[in-house]
Structure formats: C-alpha cells, structure tokens
C-alpha cells in the first residue's frame, strides 16, 4: 500500500458520511533546517506530521503524530474548500493553516495542483 493510499484510508474515519477524498497531501510543522542543524531528536521534539484531506466541500487538516504520515490520529482544523494550497515551488512549500505553518515536500506538489485546479499542472 502506498503512502497516499494509507493516508486516504486513515482520513476516511474523520470525514462526514458520503464525503469522498479528492486529494491527500502530507505536511510537517517543523522546518527541515531543525533536523539538519539540530539533529533528528530535536526535530522529533518540534515536528508534527499533518495530512490535508481535500474533499469537494472542505479541507480537513489531520494530525498524524510525530513519526510518520500514514495514520491520521485526529482533526486539527477545517479550512474552506476555496482556499488555494499551492502552487508549490522549491524543495518545500509553506502553507499557513491557522497559527501553524505547514511545510509540504515537493513530492506532493502534483497533489497540491490537483487540489487547487482538479488537474495536475505539468
């Protein structure tokens, strides 16, 4: 099972009945510089992984814990569906979600495009 499939299936428990996931996007709260300059243990102390589950009506931000993106553990917040998440640029794209800044790795940029426009920009 791919990481996107794991994220999608774990996010389903936090959706409304009949609501479907259009896209899932992995993100983290800590900057990659914390890991590079402070070490992995410091990064673990500061970071939380997030799953952005994009549905036709809303964007649900889910907590995935400190270790990986595969399993959603609870709802952090909801965003209106009209919010644009991308376009991503560089290695890490930052998305402001409430008081948190989420960092999305470039491997999820196609998912950002799909969430924003319904298709992938090449």
ABEGO torsion letter per residue (X at the ends): XBAAAAAAAAAAAABBBGBBBABBBBBBABBAAAAAAAEAAAAAAABBBBBBBBBAABBBBBBAEAABAABBAEBABBBBAABBAOBBBEABBBBBBEABBBBBBAAAAAAAAAAAAGBBBX
